[in-house]
């Protein structure tokens, strides 16, 4: 190997030396053309061995790197990929060489490479696997992604893959997903990819977490289990210190992984323990599966965040340790803000942030200001931030432009009615000396804040015109458009606006944007001030026209429109105006010339002619519309691959953003919603109004048809039906695992213990358990603690579920168990949590029972069914089974109520936390001769009567 590479180096070094020795470009091109001609000749002969092909392909690559076009060697590179020798294969695939350099993603030659790459992906040589993954990641177009995505996924999840291969496979899938998201079946692969977050190698976990972050942003429901995995891994890293010394960076356990996990948790809506705002309600309605309300997870996560903040309370003397600690700390603070801005953790974080924004370290100041902006974007009250307002304002003068930009964002987010004049005034003062890179964004933000928090018309006009005068070329078209819209739509503002714009135009110099505003406002409302000293028609004309010579053609066209309006309202200056039209009839600009000719013709018509008056009528008010300034600002704030979960601009802006996002999703899914335009605080009434036409029963991104696929089998159904009226037993069993349950209920709450036994002699790794609830508004099912991720051989693990019945429900929750034991296994089964589990016994006498029976009455609060029954082996009714089923469904059997001893009568009260108590009565009338049974259930709730009757009938007919 060393000998062959030495020969290759010597052969190439002569060529390289000749290139370097060329004194002028012409000599270099001559040497390259000579070499390319020689290579073409060699390739044309076709009598080359692998070594010679490798040597010439290396020269071609060097030539390409120098910037010369290469039209030879593509097929030879393709052939080298198929070579069994690593040295030859490496030239073609590895290190961004022949394939990655000479071929682009739409190259026709790539189709010839696909089979060779697939062969290397399927091979047992890890080096070949990595070479193939490199080529896919760096070239992969849509065709390659479609052809090889499955193979890359197989390599990622294969239990025989080495850790470094898994890492490269995860990052390759991430690359393919970012380029061609439609090619990757993200939801289908969710559980298998998430299971790798339990890998023993933290390097694999980091790469897989990066992949999950990208996939979860677009498939929150499918990757909801990653929330639990992230909390569990953080707890093991931060609290339990479960990591190898290799992954301790200056005594901080894997800070890169911690940051990614904390960021991943921010993609999911805040927990149910937070204050339940309209914003949260919309998220839950649109995506209930992602609404994390598990108290066990909340408790562990709170402990993790508290530990991170405690560890970072005192800075270290080691700079690298501080950097790693701060990276984790700021992401933890961001997560705490995301979860609940009123929590004690955020109070602690606010104290730390106040210290950080005054730090001597530039990076710390930057991160402190950015995290404070996050707090301002979420917090109900801005008072804690206003305590540090002077420090934040001073940050506008920081020596680092990035810090100045973050200070601007924070001031924009923390502005409200109380401090708006102070903040806008400071921004205006700073605008005159601000960096040119900041000025356009500053202008937009000042204009938005001025409009949003204007305390008076006078202040708004003064501020905006001062802004236009000071900003100059950095004023976009949207700014003066918006000023014109507001002045036109606000009658009380028009006279004052005309005066102020005149005063600004009297200055020796005026920017073109100000001339445009002046031209429009004076043309429409100049007559309102024409009788006041200093604002006569002639003075208005002289002030405005004196600025026109410095303006572009588009602005002069606008001024001509102003002049024709003045012809109509100020006949005393008509001669001067007509003279302007006459002069502009001969300019070269076609737009100016056409306007001047048309306006000249209009001005020559008789005074009593109504055409001029009709043409020059005052502009009507603009229709209500959202501010274009916000749209322009949002375009300037681009997003990265890891999308922000918040935007600058305070809580109102974030609520409006979420409303707009949900509205877009709903319209995409074919649902109709009423339009919602929010320029200020969105009221609850507006929010609820925007939900008209929305199917609240359907979840966003996960329809009922996308529920987990249930395991099938006669024993599974029989076990489930028996457990609906008994408290313990086997729920599922196969050759690998056994699942048993034991339950108890009291009132509207209950506990269900799940016993999962490993029957095989190997551990079940990457163990995932998740519960899917169709209607979380009616039924809450949460784990008491985070489930384990490994079940040892021949052992059993117990998981406890806390259950709460909020109101009547009909669909039982689904337990999904996923694990790795040689291959990946996933099993989904129904949990025996049904409505009748929340019944409690009621004792009634004969008179009381029939009185209530009659009081409830018939339909719709009565549900009745007649169904066949099976006689026992003695040919008799199986009355003991009937009694067992009825009592198992928590009805109190009332004896001596019905005159027929074979009939069963029962009573119970359903307990719910939202709807309260609901009474329920039943009569079971079996008929031996007809082999039929009549079941009648009456309840004060129609839903409860139907559900109880359905459950009892299934249990009575089931073969248990």
PyMOL commands that set and color helices and strands:
alter all, ss='L'
color gray80, all
select helices_A, chain A and resi 2-21+25-45+50-65+74-81+86-96+98-102+110-122+126-139+142-157+163-179+181-183+190-198+202-218+225-239+245-247+255-265+278-286+288-290+295-311+319-339+344-356+362-378+383-386+389-397+401-413+420-431+436-452+457-474+477-489+491-505+512-528+537-545+548-550+553-569+571-584+590-603+610-615+628-636+650-668+684-689+704-706+714-723+835-838+846-856+879-888+942-957
alter helices_A, ss='H'
color red, helices_A
select strands_A, chain A and resi 248-249+252-253+728-733+737-746+749-758+765-772+779-783+796-805+814-820+824-830+839-841+862-868+892-893+904-912+916-927+932-939
alter strands_A, ss='S'
color yellow, strands_A
deselect
rebuild
show_as cartoon
